[in-house]
Amino acid sequence: METARVLVAADKFKGSLTAVQVAERVTAGLRRVVPEVRVETLPVADGGDGTVAAAVAAGFERREARVTGPLGDPVTAAYALRDTTAVVEMAEASGLQHLPTGVFAPLTATTYGSGELLAAALDAGARTIVFGVGGSATTDGGAGMLAALGARFLDADGKPVGPGGGGLAALAEADLSGLDPRLAEVDLILASDVDNPLTGPKGAPEVYGRQKGATEQDIATLDAALAHYASVLGPDQAGLPGAGAAGGIGYGALVALGARFRPGIEVMLDVLGFAPALARATLVITGEGSLDAQTLHGKAPAGVASAARAAGIEVVAVCGRLALPPEALTAAGISRAYALADLEPDPAVSMAQAGPLLERASEALARDFLLR
């Protein structure tokens, strides 16, 4: 029997394991059952947090820059660079991870640091920038990002409006003439698993505001402020897919930076070299912390499974918890899923012991798929 060639292309188990750690644990479990198995690992991400780490694992160089965090304090943010292609993750500069526990600033959190991070990539010689957006602490429509890149947002007195989405209610004039001219020469790809518009019932404040600490009144305030902002900058783009990504930073990138929107996992699979790795595989293992209804809407495992199915390669999944029925897995192109919750039903224990449990799940997977 020919030795199996396994490609492990999984996302992180959020709160437990990075995508790199997932690949390591899966590999260990497989080799415990089939020592000679050939394993290639390609940690993946869908544009949200973990995207830079996935790029670095695929051979990009990790770079760091000191930028402005969402609350205005300096933070260290990383991006990834290979040749003239950069992978920039807005969460590195403007993500929820930069907020102290229990501290939110839904009306004033700024994406200024994301603009500074894009500028750092430009300074490093990037000509193509994959801008992964997700996990943001912000709902400012990307105004902070644009300000860092040279735009000016002024009130009726000609003074800069305050930071965050709340300040945009006072916007009277948007001057984009000072934007960094290098942006016009760069291919900027907005990579996101979110296709929401900027405002309205499916917009950024309504759908994502609460996880950033917004009250119902805050949500109404932010929705009105972003609608006003769009009326000044360009209302036509406010309804575009991805405009509502990461608190509306997608809108700022689309309307002012000439970005083009692509589903994050598709972009990342291209950037990471998934197609040639897939061509070498006889089985693909994907996964993430929770396989649920959201997974089917542009998350990494769905993108991996779709590409593998198109190539005729079988896909199985590993996950912390499984909330999809077998028919939904089959429809997504996944033959079977192995959940840590089946080995340890207590979620807290399962998350704390995710590494050893994942090795055990991978042993079972190996017996089922590599010894048949």
LODO-124779 format. One record per residue (C-alpha): x, y, z. Coordinates in steps of 0.001 Angstrom, whole numbers, plus 524288, in hexadecimal, padded with zeros to 5 digits. Example, Ala and Ser with C-alpha at 12.3 -4.5 7.8 and 13.67 -1.06 7.14 Angstrom:
BEGIN
8300C7EE6C81E78
835667FBDC81BE4
// end
This chain:
BEGIN
800008000080000
8052380D687FC49
808C1815EB807C9
7FE7682056809FC
8023082E6A807A0
7FAB6836F881105
7F937845AA81021
7F57884C0281D0B
7EF1F8590D819A7
7E7DA85D4F825DF
7E4ED86A5182C45
7E73B86D5883AAD
7DEDB86814845B9
7DBC48759084B1E
7DF75876DB8595F
7E6B8869E18598C
7F0318674084E70
7F63C86F1C84377
7F523869B1835B9
80371865B48368F
800F485E6284345
7F50B857B283D61
7FD87852BA83232
807F484DE983BB6
7FE468468884437
7F73984070838A7
8042E83BFC832F2
8083D835E383FEA
7FB7D82E72840F0
7FC2E8295F83309
80A3D824B383496
8070D81D798410E
7FE5981490838E4
8055D8150982BB8
813A0818AE82E52
8172C8190781FFA
80C298222E81BDA
8109382DD0813D0
80B0283A5A8197A
80BB484805813E7
8067C8530C81C56
800DE85FC18175A
7FA7D8678082263
7EFAA86FD181C9A
7E7B387BC582046
7DC2A882E381A62
7E0E4890E081BCC
7DDC38926682A37
7E6E48912E835C3
7F1568870E8331A
7F32C88B16824F9
800E98907A826C5
804DD8846282E7E
8001387BAC8236F
807E88838181991
8142D882A9821EA
81259873ED8233F
811DA8735181461
81EEC87A1C812FC
81C038889D813D3
824E68911E81C13
81EEC8969E8287B
8208D8A552829CD
81C668AE0483509
8187F8BC4C8365B
814A58C507841AA
807418CA7883EA9
7FB9E8D0BC84551
7F2A08C70A84C20
7E3C98C80784C13
7E3BB8D015858A7
7EE878D92F853DF
7F9AE8D2C885B39
8059D8CD7E853D6
805A98BEF1850CF
80EDB8B5E78497E
808848B03283D61
80DC28A5F383414
80C2A8A44082589
811F189A6B81C16
81A3E89CF781009
81F4B8947B80501
8259589B1E7F965
81C138A61E7F63B
80FFD89FCA7FC28
80BBA8A3AB809D2
8015289DA681270
7FBD18A7DC81BB1
7F22B8A4098264D
7EA348AF5A82B8B
7E7F88A85883883
7F6978A93983B07
7F50D8B7EF83C19
7E6AD8BA1F83F2A
7E1D18AD3A84490
7DA298A99285097
7E6788A32985612
7EBDF8B0BD858B2
7E0DC8B43E86208
7E2AA8B1BC87098
7D9648A762875D8
7CBCA8ACF98770B
7CF8C8BA08870EF
7C8BF8BE2386472
7C80A8CAE085CE9
7BD708C89B852AE
7BBDD8D70A84F45
7CA218DB4984F8E
7D2A78CF8884C0C
7DACA8D2E884012
7E0CD8CBE48347F
7EBC38D5FB833A6
7F5D88CB6D8368B
7F0F58C32C82B38
7F42F8CE6982224
801998CF7882851
8038D8C0E182645
7FFEB8C214817E5
809B28CD40816D1
814328C4AA81CE6
8118F8BA5E81275
812B88C4C4807F8
81F8A8C95E80DF3
824718BB5980D43
8222A8BB1C7FE93
8153B8B3F47FDBC
80E7E8B4CC7F091
803C08AB1E7F3BA
7FD458ABF38010D
7F3E38A1C380615
7EC428A93C8106D
7E5E089F7A8197C
7DAD78A59782144
7D3CB89FC482CF0
7D47789F5683BB0
7D3E78AE2083CA3
7D1548B637848D0
7CC9B8C13584010
7C0AC8C648838E3
7C6188D25D83244
7C3EC8CF1C823F1
7D28F8CF2C821DE
7D34F8DDD282444
7DEB18DC4582DA4
7E5F78D3E6823D1
7E3F48DE1181929
7E8388E91482226
7F4F88E1FC824E4
7F70E8E1008163F
7F5158EF8A81409
7E66B8F20081353
7E0188FCEE81B2D
7D29D8FC2A82166
7CDEB90974825CD
7C22690ECE82D1A
7BA9F91B32829C9
7C5349236A83052
7CFF291D3C8281E
7D54A9158A83393
7D81E906DB83352
7CCA78FEBF83825
7CEA98F65884425
7D3A68E86084359
7CADB8DCB884108
7BDA48DB2283ABA
7B70F8E4548443C
7BF118EFD983F80
7BA5D8EE1A83198
7AD0D8F3BF83519
7B3A490122834B6
7BA198FEFA8277C
7B85890A4381E04
7C383908468146B
7CBE08FCC58103A
7D87F9009680972
7DF2C8F4F78031C
7E8D38FCFB7FB18
7F3E08FA44804A8
7F3078EB7080406
8002E8E4BD8024B
8025F8E49C7F37E
808918D71B7F43A
7FB1B8D17A7F6DD
7F7388D4227E8C6
8020D8CB267E415
7FF5B8BFC27ED35
7F6408B42D7EB4D
7EEA08B4987F813
7E6518A8957FA7D
7DC028A95680515
7DBBB89B9780AAA
7D0378988481369
7C69F88DCE816CA
7BC4389858818D2
7B40289DA280DB0
7AB538A6CC81595
7A8258B48F810E5
7AC618C057818D3
79F6E8C3D981F4D
791988BF1A82146
78C148B278826F8
797A18AA99821D4
7A18F8B57A82376
7ADAF8B64A82BDC
7A7D98BCCA837FF
79BAB8B44E838BE
7A2248A73283622
7AF478A8EE83CD7
7AE008B499845EC
7A9BF8AD1F851FF
7B6028A4B385249
7BDA98B16F852E8
7B6308B64485EBB
7ABFB8BE87857CA
79EE38C0D385E64
792698C19A85663
793968D06E856CF
7A1CA8CF938526D
79DC38C70884703
793A18D0E8842A4
79D868DBF18442C
7A7EB8D4B083C7B
79E9A8D0A9831A8
79A278DEAD82FC2
7A8238E3D583064
7ACFD8D9FC82657
7A1778DCE881D63
7A4F08EB5681E2C
7B34D8E83581BBB
7AF888E05F80FA3
7A6E48EB7480AB6
7B2F18F44480AF0
7BCCB8EA6B805AA
7B4E98E2537FC20
7A7DF8DBC47FEE1
7A8AF8D2C37F318
7B3528CA827F955
7AC9C8C9448069A
7A46E8BDCF80202
7AF8E8B6557FBB4
7B2F68A8D180115
7BD878AA6080B45
7BABF8B8C080DF7
7B6628B51981BA4
7C22A8AC9D81E8A
7C9BB8AFAB82B07
7C14F8BAF382F66
7C0718C09F821C9
7CEF88C11581EF6
7CB4B8B9A6812AA
7C3858C56D80E2C
7CEFD8CE9181050
7D7E38C5AB80886
7CE128C4147FD79
7C9E78D2497FC26
7D6EE8D9277FE20
7E20C8CF837FBFE
7DD618C8AA7EFB2
7DD268BB7C7F686
7D6A28AFC87F063
7CF048A6657F8D9
7D198897C77F89D
7CD5E88D4A80233
7D87D88C5280BF9
7DAA187DBF80B29
7DB8987E287FC3F
7E5E3888BB7FCD9
7ED8E881E58077B
7ED6E874C68008F
7F34A87B8D7F4BF
7FD72882DB7FCBB
80143876FA804D5
8033A86DF57F924
7F7E5864CC7FBDF
7F5F885FFC7EDEB
8037F859D27EC41
802BF854047F9EE
7F56984E557F6C0
7FAD1848257EA68
8044F840527F2DA
7F9DD83B3A7FC34
7F13882F387FCB2
7E9B0833E5808B9
7E7228417080E43
7E48D8445381C97
7DE868517C81FA6
7D79C8572F82B60
7D58C862198352E
7D0F1863B18431E
7C2768630884024
7BCAB85CD383405
7AF668635D83367
7A65786AC582A59
7B025875F182968
7BA4986C6B82422
7B23D86ABD817D3
7B29E87954814E6
7C08787BBF810AD
7C8278765881C40
7D51086F7C819D9
7D0708613081A84
7C5C1863A781080
7CF7086A0A8073A
7D93885F06808D1
7CEBC854B1806D9
7C95785B6B7FAD3
7D6AA85C2B7F455
7DA0884E287F7E9
7CD0F848F47F30C
7CF3084FD27E60B
7DC248488B7E523
7D60683B8D7E8D5
7DD4883A6D7F5D4
7D61C83555801E0
7D4EF83E7F80D7D
7D2E783B8781BE1
7D2508456B826DB
7D65F84728834F9
7CFD0850D483E1B
7CD6E8545C84C29
7BEC08534584AEA
7B62884E9A83FD8
7A92B8556483DBC
7A66B850F082FDC
79E65844F782C0F
7A4C483A998236F
79D4A83F2D81770
7A2A684D05818F1
7B07A847B0819F4
7AE4F83F8880DCC
7A8D784B288066B
7B504852E280A23
7BDC784819804EF
7C213842C581227
7C12C83409813C5
7C1A2833EC82296
7C50183CA582E1C
7CBF6838EA83AB4
7C822841A38462C
7CF9E84330852CD
7C2738448B859A5
7C00483625856CB
7CC0F832D285EDD
7CA1383D1A86975
7BC5D842D686ADB
7C03184D8987484
7C3668595586BCB
7CCE585F5F8758B
7D485852BC87708
7D4008505186865
7D9E085DAF865A5
7E43785C358702A
7E80E84EB286B47
7E6018517885CD3
7F39F84D15858BE
7F38B83F4985E72
7E53983D7C85ACA
7E8098416584CC2
7F2DD8374484C20
7E94382CE9850BB
7DF1C83138846C1
7E97D830AE83C2A
7ED13822D88401D
7DEE181EE783DF4
7DEE38260E830F5
7EB2681ED182CD7
7E5488119F8302D
7D900814D782872
7DF1581B2481C6C
7ED3D816C881B77
7EC2A8084A81ECC
7E0B4804D68162C
// end
